[in-house]
Amino acid sequence: MSLDFLDRRGLRLLLFGGKGGVGKTTCAVATGLRLAEQFPECSYLLVSTDPAHSLADSLAGCRPPQNLHLLEMDARQSLAAFQAMHGRKLREILSRGTFLDEDDTERLVNLSLPGLDELMAFLEISTWVLERRYECILVDTAPSGHMLRMLQVPGLLRNWLQVLDSLLAKHRYLRQVFTRSRAPDALDLYLKNFAASLRRMERLLRDPACSRFVPVLVAEALSVAETAAMVRELNWLRLPISELVVNRLYPESRCPACASARSSQCGQLRALSGEPALSLYPVWGVPVYPDEVQGDRALRAFWDGAAPVTETAAGATLPARALAPAAPAAAEELPPALRLLLIGGKGGVGKTTVACATAIGLATRYPGTRVLLFSADPAHSLSDCLDLPVEASPTQVIPGLSAVEVDARSELESLRAQYARDLEHFLITVSRNFDLSFDRQVMEQILDLAPPGLDEIMAQARVMDFLASPNFDVVVVDAAATGHLLRWLELPELMEPWIRFVFGLFRKYQRVIRAPRITARLAELSRHLKQLRNMLADRETSRLYIVSILTDMALDETRDLVAACERLHLDVPAIILNLAVPARDCSLCSAIHRREAVVRRKYRESFPRQRQSTVYRQETPRGLAGLAEFAAAMYLPAGRRKEAVSFVS
């Protein structure tokens, strides 16, 4: 017996998704190699939609078989290809259906808009699937929050098509009046064919005989909670799931550390079986391997250890302090001018736990400093880590510390609502001599042409709102995984041209459309983005702590992140190496420790200017008491550092 998707013929699309760092890439690459070897007469495509690609890192130089093709998507190249293919049609539609002149239309079509990663990925993959270029396309997706954005693209495209159809309505009416022709022209057919392709792709996505989504997780509380939320959303989208894959399960062992890890994992598996969204699906477990699963040999053997998870009993959990000491922490004095502290790195390395502990540590160590803990990841997990509800407005956690999980969609809907109120007021007061029956529909839908990243920008602007308020001195940001953290850092520069363009339109065509409040909001948004861009480049006011783990793939991603931060002039003073395994009288622990010691030396050689600390694997601290203990161990005052217990997230 094996996992269904490893043997099933006929699948045209296979997506692997889940929380960052759970092993999605490994599962996707191992599956691609297995299918290509099992069905050599078929052609397969393995594609990564995560901006922080790691397919090549996973293969570690080995050549895939000739019938397995690899692609790490570049959103900018995809956008250029899309503009080359569809730009002329879009220009014609805009010129026929709006009050924009030729120059404005050209600028709008050629804008390099933020947030297009998910849109371009969906469009390209849809094209390949519908054209049957490959027997099956396997997708290594971005972490769950951004992966769900990609799967929600059909709704966004439907809105865009409705706007484009509205733009043609006036031209269609005039053509009917003057030529008596009701026959669709080339642009009508273009939109009709685009809509038909979208419907075909949606049907295929929801057909279990053609498409399958494979949730990958690890047996840890935050991963289980995020997977449950992701699966609920996938069920709402009606996307087929057949089984869950739980990665890195510990075997039965006499080693105290391994036995404790296994006991904790079994507790999470029991919680998983009691979660309504997850209990419907068979669960398959993959063991933790002593060597990093990288390269041809390890990847081809990856699924050999997979087995159905039927037993969740284990020995009693050992006291946390019996497990492992920690390396000295990377403590430092808080710079007087520091306003923004970002905690970022590869997915699944413990960013949220470190961010929560850091915020608690700052509030505790510096009484009177008002700290805000801000989640910038679409898949928020502050609530799960703090073990208390966190809302879209700041919630007090302890004296001096509040937390917030901003709802980016609500922020965008607030902007839309303001625009609707402005437009309604304008249309009521405009002269009755104008016939705006068609133009009104276009004006009402104009914000539906906003770039996909606008909601993230609205959420990002809230950071500056909080920093500008008298209520907070320091904002600690729990960032998204590396690829989307970099996009978050680049958003102010990417979004500025679009805001200037729309702001200019409202001013240029104020006789056609008057929206004073939305114009003021866009001006404020532009000002906040400039302030944030300047703040990120100021080493006195902003810095990034990178959280990583001791694997070669994480090392490569950390190199990319540090290099990008140098280009953006963002200070990176420290790297926290989490989830380390100490040396023990255990063959599994000893093998992992030896492998990690080699990688630790590489970190020291690669980042001689960054302070580095190692945090050893133990129980996950959840709730205020555990996080406060973690913070006390990590951020001891200078001169008082000692060997201390640290935790895993």
C-alpha positions as CSV (number, residue, x, y, z in Angstrom):
1,M,0.0,0.0,0.0
2,S,1.3,3.5,-0.9
3,L,0.1,7.0,-1.1
4,D,-2.6,7.4,-3.7
5,F,-1.0,10.2,-5.7
6,L,2.2,8.1,-6.2
7,D,0.5,5.4,-8.2
8,R,-2.5,7.1,-9.8
9,R,-2.5,7.7,-13.5
10,G,-4.7,10.5,-15.0
11,L,-3.8,13.3,-12.5
12,R,-3.0,16.4,-14.5
13,L,-2.2,18.7,-11.5
14,L,-0.7,17.8,-8.2
15,L,-0.1,20.6,-5.6
16,F,1.9,20.3,-2.4
17,G,1.2,23.0,0.2
18,G,1.4,23.8,3.9
19,K,3.2,25.9,6.5
20,G,6.7,27.0,5.6
21,G,9.5,24.6,6.4
22,V,7.4,21.4,6.7
23,G,9.1,19.8,3.6
24,K,6.8,20.7,0.7
25,T,9.7,21.0,-1.7
26,T,11.1,17.6,-0.6
27,C,7.8,16.0,-1.1
28,A,7.2,17.6,-4.5
29,V,10.7,16.7,-5.8
30,A,10.6,13.2,-4.4
31,T,7.2,12.6,-6.0
32,G,8.4,14.0,-9.4
33,L,11.4,11.6,-9.4
34,R,9.2,8.7,-8.4
35,L,6.6,9.3,-11.1
36,A,9.2,10.0,-13.8
37,E,11.0,6.8,-13.0
38,Q,7.7,4.8,-12.7
39,F,6.2,6.1,-16.0
40,P,9.2,6.8,-18.3
41,E,6.9,7.2,-21.3
42,C,5.2,10.2,-19.8
43,S,6.5,13.8,-19.5
44,Y,6.2,15.7,-16.2
45,L,6.8,19.3,-15.1
46,L,7.9,20.2,-11.6
47,V,7.4,23.9,-10.9
48,S,8.0,26.1,-7.9
49,T,5.7,29.1,-7.3
50,D,7.6,30.2,-4.1
51,P,9.6,33.4,-4.7
52,A,12.3,31.8,-2.5
53,H,12.9,28.8,-4.9
54,S,14.6,25.7,-3.6
55,L,14.1,23.0,-6.3
56,A,17.7,23.2,-7.4
57,D,18.9,23.3,-3.8
58,S,16.9,20.1,-3.1
59,L,18.4,18.3,-6.0
60,A,21.9,19.4,-4.9
61,G,23.4,19.1,-8.4
62,C,21.9,15.8,-9.5
63,R,20.3,15.7,-13.0
64,P,16.6,14.7,-13.1
65,P,15.5,12.1,-15.6
66,Q,14.9,13.4,-19.2
67,N,11.1,13.1,-18.8
68,L,11.0,15.4,-15.7
69,H,11.4,19.1,-16.4
70,L,12.0,21.7,-13.7
71,L,10.9,25.3,-13.6
72,E,11.4,28.0,-10.9
73,M,8.9,30.7,-11.9
74,D,10.0,34.3,-12.3
75,A,7.0,36.5,-11.9
76,R,8.6,39.4,-13.8
77,Q,9.4,37.3,-16.8
78,S,5.9,35.9,-16.7
79,L,4.4,39.4,-16.5
80,A,6.5,40.4,-19.5
81,A,5.2,37.4,-21.5
82,F,1.6,38.1,-20.4
83,Q,2.0,41.8,-21.5
84,A,3.4,40.7,-24.9
85,M,0.6,38.2,-25.5
86,H,-2.4,40.3,-24.2
87,G,-1.2,43.9,-24.1
88,R,-2.6,44.9,-27.5
89,K,-6.1,43.6,-26.7
90,L,-6.1,45.3,-23.2
91,R,-5.0,48.6,-24.8
92,E,-7.9,48.4,-27.3
93,I,-10.4,47.6,-24.5
94,L,-9.2,50.4,-22.3
95,S,-9.2,53.0,-25.2
96,R,-12.7,52.1,-26.2
97,G,-14.3,51.9,-22.8
98,T,-12.7,54.6,-20.6
99,F,-12.0,58.2,-20.5
100,L,-8.3,57.5,-20.4
101,D,-6.1,58.9,-23.2
102,E,-3.5,56.9,-25.1
103,D,-0.7,57.9,-22.8
104,D,-2.6,56.8,-19.7
105,T,-3.7,53.6,-21.2
106,E,-0.1,52.7,-22.2
107,R,1.2,53.5,-18.7
108,L,-1.5,51.3,-17.1
109,V,-0.8,48.3,-19.3
110,N,2.9,48.5,-18.7
111,L,2.9,49.0,-15.0
112,S,5.0,46.3,-13.2
113,L,2.6,45.8,-10.4
114,P,3.2,44.1,-7.0
115,G,1.5,41.0,-5.9
116,L,1.5,39.4,-9.4
117,D,3.5,36.3,-8.3
118,E,0.3,34.3,-7.6
119,L,-1.6,35.7,-10.6
120,M,1.2,34.9,-13.1
121,A,1.8,31.5,-11.6
122,F,-1.9,30.6,-11.9
123,L,-2.2,31.9,-15.5
124,E,0.9,30.1,-16.7
125,I,0.1,26.8,-15.0
126,S,-3.5,27.0,-16.3
127,T,-2.2,27.4,-19.8
128,W,0.1,24.4,-19.5
129,V,-2.6,22.2,-18.0
130,L,-5.3,23.1,-20.5
131,E,-2.9,22.6,-23.4
132,R,-1.9,19.1,-22.0
133,R,1.8,19.9,-22.5
134,Y,2.6,17.4,-19.7
135,E,1.1,14.2,-18.3
136,C,1.1,15.9,-14.9
137,I,2.3,19.2,-13.5
138,L,3.6,19.0,-9.9
139,V,3.6,22.4,-8.0
140,D,5.8,23.2,-5.0
141,T,3.7,26.1,-3.7
142,A,4.6,29.0,-1.5
143,P,3.7,28.8,2.3
144,S,0.0,28.4,2.9
145,G,-1.1,32.1,3.1
146,H,0.3,33.0,-0.3
147,M,-0.6,29.6,-1.8
148,L,-4.2,30.2,-0.9
149,R,-4.0,33.6,-2.7
150,M,-2.9,31.8,-5.8
151,L,-5.8,29.4,-5.6
152,Q,-8.2,32.4,-5.1
153,V,-7.0,34.0,-8.4
154,P,-10.0,32.7,-10.4
155,G,-12.2,35.0,-8.3
156,L,-9.9,38.0,-9.0
157,L,-9.9,37.2,-12.7
158,R,-13.7,37.0,-12.8
159,N,-13.8,40.5,-11.4
160,W,-11.3,41.7,-14.0
161,L,-13.3,40.2,-16.8
162,Q,-16.4,41.8,-15.5
163,V,-14.7,45.2,-15.5
164,L,-13.3,44.7,-19.0
165,D,-16.7,43.6,-20.3
166,S,-18.2,46.8,-18.7
167,L,-15.6,48.8,-20.6
168,L,-16.8,47.3,-23.9
169,A,-20.5,47.7,-23.1
170,K,-20.7,51.4,-24.3
171,H,-18.8,50.5,-27.5
172,R,-21.0,47.5,-28.0
173,Y,-24.2,49.7,-27.6
174,L,-22.9,52.4,-30.1
175,R,-22.0,49.7,-32.6
176,Q,-25.5,48.3,-32.4
177,V,-27.1,51.7,-32.8
178,F,-25.0,52.9,-35.8
179,T,-24.3,49.6,-37.6
180,R,-27.4,47.5,-36.5
181,S,-24.9,44.8,-35.8
182,R,-25.2,42.5,-32.7
183,A,-22.4,40.2,-33.8
184,P,-19.5,40.0,-31.3
185,D,-16.3,41.5,-32.6
186,A,-12.7,40.4,-31.9
187,L,-12.5,41.9,-28.5
188,D,-15.8,40.4,-27.4
189,L,-14.6,37.0,-28.5
190,Y,-11.3,37.6,-26.7
191,L,-13.1,38.1,-23.4
192,K,-15.4,35.2,-24.1
193,N,-12.5,32.8,-24.8
194,F,-10.6,34.1,-21.7
195,A,-13.7,33.4,-19.5
196,A,-14.2,30.0,-21.0
197,S,-10.5,29.0,-20.3
198,L,-11.0,30.2,-16.7
199,R,-14.2,28.1,-16.3
200,R,-12.3,25.0,-17.7
201,M,-9.5,25.5,-15.3
202,E,-11.8,25.8,-12.3
203,R,-13.6,22.6,-13.3
204,L,-10.3,20.8,-13.6
205,L,-9.1,22.1,-10.2
206,R,-12.2,20.7,-8.6
207,D,-12.2,17.3,-10.4
208,P,-10.5,14.7,-8.1
209,A,-9.8,12.6,-11.1
210,C,-7.6,15.3,-12.6
211,S,-6.4,17.4,-9.7
212,R,-5.2,16.8,-6.2
213,F,-3.9,18.9,-3.3
214,V,-1.5,17.3,-0.8
215,P,-1.3,19.1,2.6
216,V,2.1,18.6,4.2
217,L,2.7,19.3,7.9
218,V,4.8,18.4,10.9
219,A,3.4,17.2,14.2
220,E,3.7,20.6,16.0
221,A,0.9,22.7,17.3
222,L,1.4,25.7,15.0
223,S,1.7,23.5,11.9
224,V,-1.5,21.5,12.8
225,A,-3.4,24.8,13.5
226,E,-2.3,26.4,10.2
227,T,-3.0,23.2,8.2
228,A,-6.5,23.0,9.7
229,A,-7.2,26.6,8.6
230,M,-5.7,25.9,5.1
231,V,-7.8,22.8,4.6
232,R,-11.0,24.6,5.7
233,E,-10.2,27.2,3.0
234,L,-9.5,24.4,0.4
235,N,-12.8,22.8,1.2
236,W,-14.6,26.1,0.7
237,L,-12.9,26.4,-2.7
238,R,-14.0,22.7,-3.4
239,L,-10.4,21.6,-4.2
240,P,-9.9,17.8,-3.8
241,I,-7.7,16.3,-1.0
242,S,-7.2,12.6,-0.6
243,E,-4.6,12.3,2.3
244,L,-2.4,14.3,4.6
245,V,1.4,13.9,4.9
246,V,3.0,14.4,8.3
247,N,6.7,14.8,7.9
248,R,9.7,14.1,10.2
249,L,8.1,11.7,12.7
250,Y,10.4,10.3,15.4
251,P,10.7,6.6,15.9
252,E,10.3,4.7,19.2
253,S,13.6,5.1,21.1
254,R,15.3,4.7,24.4
255,C,17.0,8.1,23.9
256,P,15.3,10.6,26.2
257,A,15.3,13.4,23.6
258,C,13.9,11.2,20.8
259,A,11.3,9.6,23.2
260,S,10.2,13.1,24.4
261,A,9.9,14.4,20.8
262,R,7.9,11.3,19.8
263,S,5.6,11.7,22.8
264,S,5.0,15.4,21.9
265,Q,4.3,14.5,18.2
266,C,1.9,11.8,19.2
267,G,0.0,14.3,21.3
268,Q,-0.3,16.5,18.2
269,L,-1.4,13.6,16.0
270,R,-4.2,13.0,18.5
271,A,-5.1,16.7,18.2
272,L,-5.0,16.3,14.5
273,S,-7.5,13.4,14.5
274,G,-9.8,15.5,16.7
275,E,-9.7,18.5,14.3
276,P,-12.9,18.3,12.2
277,A,-11.3,19.8,9.1
278,L,-8.5,17.2,9.2
279,S,-10.1,14.1,10.6
280,L,-11.8,13.3,7.3
281,Y,-8.6,12.3,5.6
282,P,-6.1,9.4,5.9
283,V,-2.8,10.4,7.5
284,W,0.5,9.2,6.2
285,G,3.7,9.7,8.2
286,V,7.3,10.1,6.9
287,P,10.1,9.4,9.4
288,V,12.8,11.9,10.4
289,Y,16.0,11.0,8.5
290,P,19.5,11.3,10.0
291,D,20.8,13.0,6.9
292,E,19.4,16.0,5.1
293,V,17.0,14.8,2.4
294,Q,18.9,16.4,-0.5
295,G,20.3,14.9,-3.7
296,D,19.2,12.0,-5.9
297,R,19.8,9.1,-3.6
298,A,18.0,10.6,-0.5
299,L,15.1,11.9,-2.6
300,R,14.5,8.6,-4.4
301,A,14.3,6.9,-1.0
302,F,12.2,9.6,0.7
303,W,8.8,7.9,0.2
304,D,10.1,4.4,1.1
305,G,9.7,5.1,4.8
306,A,6.1,6.5,4.5
307,A,3.4,4.5,6.3
308,P,-0.2,5.1,7.4
309,V,-0.4,6.7,10.9
310,T,-2.5,4.5,13.0
311,E,-0.8,4.6,16.4
312,T,-0.5,7.7,18.6
313,A,0.5,6.2,21.9
314,A,3.9,7.0,23.3
315,G,5.8,7.3,26.6
316,A,5.3,10.1,29.0
317,T,6.8,13.5,28.1
318,L,10.0,14.2,29.9
319,P,10.5,17.5,31.7
320,A,11.8,20.1,29.2
321,R,14.9,20.9,31.3
322,A,16.1,17.3,31.1
323,L,16.8,17.6,27.4
324,A,19.4,20.0,26.3
325,P,21.4,23.1,27.1
326,A,21.4,26.1,24.8
327,A,24.2,28.1,23.3
328,P,24.7,31.7,24.7
329,A,22.0,34.0,23.4
330,A,22.5,36.9,20.9
331,A,21.6,39.6,23.4
332,E,22.3,43.2,23.0
333,E,21.2,46.6,24.3
334,L,18.2,48.1,22.6
335,P,19.4,51.0,20.3
336,P,17.7,54.2,21.5
337,A,16.3,55.1,18.1
338,L,15.1,51.6,17.1
339,R,11.5,51.7,15.9
340,L,11.1,48.6,13.7
341,L,12.4,45.1,14.3
342,L,11.6,42.4,11.8
343,I,12.0,38.7,12.5
344,G,12.3,36.8,9.3
345,G,13.8,33.7,7.5
346,K,12.9,30.4,5.9
347,G,9.4,29.1,6.6
348,G,9.0,26.7,9.5
349,V,12.2,27.7,11.4
350,G,10.5,29.3,14.4
351,K,10.0,33.0,13.3
352,T,6.7,33.4,15.1
353,T,8.0,31.9,18.4
354,V,11.1,34.1,18.3
355,A,9.0,37.2,17.4
356,C,6.6,36.6,20.3
357,A,9.5,35.9,22.7
358,T,11.4,39.0,21.5
359,A,8.4,41.2,21.9
360,I,7.8,39.9,25.4
361,G,11.5,40.3,26.2
362,L,11.6,43.9,25.1
363,A,8.5,44.8,27.1
364,T,9.8,43.1,30.2
365,R,13.4,44.3,30.0
366,Y,12.6,47.9,29.1
367,P,9.6,48.9,31.3
368,G,8.0,52.0,29.9
369,T,8.7,51.0,26.3
370,R,5.5,50.4,24.4
371,V,5.9,47.4,22.1
372,L,3.5,46.2,19.3
373,L,3.8,42.7,17.9
374,F,2.6,42.8,14.3
375,S,1.9,39.8,12.0
376,A,2.8,40.4,8.4
377,D,2.1,36.8,7.3
378,P,-1.2,36.2,5.6
379,A,-1.5,32.9,7.5
380,H,-1.4,34.5,11.0
381,S,-0.3,32.4,13.9
382,L,0.3,34.9,16.8
383,S,-2.9,33.7,18.4
384,D,-1.8,30.1,18.4
385,C,1.7,30.9,19.7
386,L,0.5,33.4,22.4
387,D,-2.4,31.1,23.2
388,L,-4.8,34.0,23.4
389,P,-7.0,35.7,20.8
390,V,-5.4,38.4,18.8
391,E,-7.6,40.8,16.8
392,A,-7.3,43.2,13.9
393,S,-6.9,46.0,16.4
394,P,-4.2,46.0,19.0
395,T,-4.8,43.6,21.9
396,Q,-2.9,43.9,25.2
397,V,-0.8,40.8,25.9
398,I,1.1,42.0,29.0
399,P,1.7,45.5,30.4
400,G,3.7,47.3,27.7
401,L,3.0,44.8,24.9
402,S,0.1,44.6,22.5
403,A,-0.4,42.3,19.5
404,V,-2.3,42.7,16.2
405,E,-3.1,40.5,13.2
406,V,-4.2,42.9,10.5
407,D,-6.9,41.7,8.1
408,A,-5.5,42.8,4.8
409,R,-8.8,42.0,2.9
410,S,-10.8,44.2,5.4
411,E,-8.3,47.0,4.9
412,L,-8.8,46.8,1.1
413,E,-12.6,46.6,1.5
414,S,-12.4,49.7,3.6
415,L,-10.7,51.5,0.8
416,R,-13.3,50.3,-1.7
417,A,-16.1,51.4,0.6
418,Q,-14.6,54.9,0.8
419,Y,-14.3,55.1,-2.9
420,A,-18.0,54.0,-3.3
421,R,-19.1,56.7,-1.0
422,D,-17.1,59.3,-2.9
423,L,-18.4,58.1,-6.2
424,E,-22.0,58.1,-5.0
425,H,-21.8,61.7,-3.8
426,F,-20.2,62.8,-7.1
427,L,-22.9,61.0,-9.2
428,I,-25.7,62.6,-7.1
429,T,-24.3,66.1,-7.6
430,V,-23.2,65.8,-11.2
431,S,-25.3,67.7,-13.9
432,R,-28.3,65.8,-15.2
433,N,-27.3,66.8,-18.7
434,F,-24.7,64.0,-18.7
435,D,-25.7,60.5,-19.6
436,L,-23.4,58.4,-17.4
437,S,-25.3,55.1,-17.6
438,F,-22.2,53.2,-19.0
439,D,-19.5,55.4,-17.5
440,R,-21.0,54.9,-14.0
441,Q,-20.6,51.1,-14.2
442,V,-17.0,51.6,-15.3
443,M,-16.3,54.1,-12.5
444,E,-17.9,51.8,-9.9
445,Q,-15.6,48.9,-10.9
446,I,-12.3,50.8,-11.4
447,L,-10.7,49.6,-8.2
448,D,-11.3,46.0,-9.4
449,L,-8.4,46.7,-11.7
450,A,-6.1,47.3,-8.7
451,P,-3.0,45.1,-8.5
452,P,-3.2,41.9,-6.3
453,G,-0.7,43.4,-3.9
454,L,-2.9,46.3,-2.9
455,D,-4.3,44.5,0.1
456,E,-0.8,43.8,1.4
457,I,0.1,47.5,0.9
458,M,-2.9,48.5,2.9
459,A,-1.8,46.2,5.7
460,Q,1.8,47.4,5.5
461,A,0.6,51.0,5.8
462,R,-0.9,50.1,9.1
463,V,2.7,49.6,10.4
464,M,3.3,53.3,9.8
465,D,0.0,54.2,11.3
466,F,1.0,52.4,14.5
467,L,4.5,53.9,14.5
468,A,3.1,57.4,13.9
469,S,0.7,57.0,16.8
470,P,1.7,58.0,20.4
471,N,0.7,54.5,21.6
472,F,3.8,52.5,20.5
473,D,7.5,53.0,20.5
474,V,8.7,49.8,18.8
475,V,7.0,47.5,16.3
476,V,8.2,43.8,16.2
477,V,7.1,42.3,12.9
478,D,6.5,38.5,12.5
479,A,7.4,38.4,8.8
480,A,6.3,36.0,6.1
481,A,8.8,33.4,4.8
482,T,11.8,34.6,2.9
483,G,10.4,35.0,-0.7
484,H,7.4,37.0,0.5
485,L,9.3,38.9,3.1
486,L,11.5,40.2,0.3
487,R,8.4,41.2,-1.7
488,W,7.0,42.9,1.5
489,L,10.2,44.9,1.8
490,E,10.1,45.8,-1.9
491,L,6.4,46.8,-1.9
492,P,6.8,50.5,-1.1
493,E,9.0,50.9,-4.2
494,L,6.9,48.7,-6.4
495,M,3.5,50.1,-5.4
496,E,4.5,53.8,-5.7
497,P,4.1,54.0,-9.5
498,W,0.6,52.6,-9.3
499,I,-0.5,55.0,-6.6
500,R,1.0,57.9,-8.5
501,F,-0.8,56.8,-11.6
502,V,-4.2,56.5,-10.0
503,F,-3.7,59.7,-8.0
504,G,-2.8,61.4,-11.2
505,L,-5.9,60.1,-13.0
506,F,-8.2,61.5,-10.3
507,R,-6.5,64.9,-10.6
508,K,-6.4,64.8,-14.4
509,Y,-10.0,63.7,-14.9
510,Q,-11.6,65.4,-11.9
511,R,-14.3,66.7,-14.2
512,V,-15.2,63.1,-15.0
513,I,-14.7,61.5,-11.7
514,R,-14.3,63.3,-8.4
515,A,-13.3,61.4,-5.3
516,P,-11.7,63.7,-2.7
517,R,-11.6,61.3,0.2
518,I,-10.1,58.5,-1.7
519,T,-7.6,60.9,-3.3
520,A,-6.6,62.0,0.2
521,R,-6.3,58.4,1.3
522,L,-4.0,57.5,-1.6
523,A,-1.8,60.6,-0.8
524,E,-1.5,59.4,2.8
525,L,-0.7,55.9,1.6
526,S,2.0,57.2,-0.7
527,R,3.5,59.3,2.2
528,H,3.5,56.3,4.5
529,L,5.2,54.1,1.9
530,K,8.0,56.7,1.5
531,Q,8.4,56.9,5.3
532,L,8.6,53.1,5.5
533,R,11.2,52.9,2.7
534,N,13.4,55.5,4.4
535,M,13.0,53.8,7.8
536,L,14.0,50.4,6.4
537,A,17.2,51.9,5.0
538,D,18.1,53.5,8.4
539,R,20.3,51.2,10.5
540,E,19.5,53.2,13.6
541,T,15.7,52.8,13.3
542,S,15.2,49.4,11.6
543,R,16.9,46.0,11.6
544,L,16.2,42.3,10.8
545,Y,16.9,39.3,12.9
546,I,17.1,36.2,10.7
547,V,15.9,32.9,12.1
548,S,17.3,29.8,10.4
549,I,18.1,26.1,10.9
550,L,21.3,24.0,10.4
551,T,20.6,22.6,6.9
552,D,22.3,23.3,3.6
553,M,19.0,24.4,2.0
554,A,18.3,26.9,4.8
555,L,21.9,28.2,4.6
556,D,21.4,28.9,0.8
557,E,18.2,30.7,1.5
558,T,19.8,32.7,4.3
559,R,22.6,33.8,1.9
560,D,20.0,35.0,-0.5
561,L,18.1,36.9,2.2
562,V,21.3,38.6,3.6
563,A,22.4,39.6,0.1
564,A,18.9,41.1,-0.6
565,C,19.0,43.0,2.6
566,E,22.4,44.4,1.7
567,R,20.9,45.7,-1.6
568,L,18.0,47.2,0.4
569,H,20.4,48.7,3.0
570,L,18.5,46.8,5.8
571,D,20.7,46.0,8.8
572,V,21.0,42.3,9.7
573,P,23.0,42.2,13.0
574,A,22.1,38.6,14.1
575,I,21.2,35.1,13.0
576,I,19.5,32.7,15.3
577,L,20.1,29.1,14.4
578,N,17.0,27.2,15.7
579,L,16.0,23.6,16.2
580,A,19.6,22.3,16.7
581,V,20.2,18.8,18.0
582,P,22.8,18.3,20.7
583,A,25.3,15.4,20.8
584,R,23.8,12.4,22.7
585,D,24.3,8.7,23.2
586,C,21.8,8.0,20.4
587,S,22.6,7.0,16.8
588,L,20.0,9.3,15.3
589,C,20.8,12.3,17.4
590,S,24.6,11.8,16.9
591,A,24.2,11.6,13.2
592,I,22.1,14.7,13.0
593,H,24.5,16.6,15.3
594,R,27.5,15.7,13.2
595,R,25.8,16.9,10.1
596,E,24.6,20.1,11.8
597,A,28.1,20.8,13.1
598,V,29.4,20.9,9.5
599,V,26.7,23.4,8.5
600,R,27.3,25.5,11.6
601,R,30.9,26.0,10.4
602,K,29.6,27.1,7.0
603,Y,27.3,29.7,8.7
604,R,30.3,31.2,10.5
605,E,32.3,31.3,7.3
606,S,29.4,32.8,5.3
607,F,28.4,35.5,7.8
608,P,31.4,36.7,9.8
609,R,29.8,40.1,10.6
610,Q,26.6,38.7,12.1
611,R,26.3,37.5,15.7
612,Q,25.1,33.9,15.7
613,S,23.4,31.9,18.5
614,T,22.2,28.3,18.5
615,V,18.9,27.3,20.0
616,Y,18.6,23.6,20.8
617,R,15.4,21.5,20.1
618,Q,13.0,21.2,22.9
619,E,9.3,21.5,23.6
620,T,7.5,24.3,21.8
621,P,6.8,27.3,24.2
622,R,3.2,28.3,23.9
623,G,1.5,30.9,26.0
624,L,2.9,33.8,28.0
625,A,4.8,31.8,30.6
626,G,6.7,29.6,28.2
627,L,7.5,32.5,25.9
628,A,8.7,34.7,28.8
629,E,11.0,31.9,29.9
630,F,12.3,31.6,26.3
631,A,12.8,35.3,26.1
632,A,14.7,35.3,29.4
633,A,17.0,32.6,28.1
634,M,17.6,34.2,24.6
635,Y,18.0,37.9,25.6
636,L,20.0,37.9,28.8
637,P,21.6,41.3,29.6
638,A,25.2,41.7,28.4
639,G,27.6,40.3,31.0
640,R,25.1,37.9,32.4
641,R,25.0,35.3,29.6
642,K,25.1,31.7,30.6
643,E,24.1,28.3,29.4
644,A,20.3,28.4,29.4
645,V,17.4,26.3,28.2
646,S,16.0,27.2,24.8
647,F,13.0,25.9,22.9
648,V,11.8,25.0,19.4
649,S,8.9,26.6,17.6
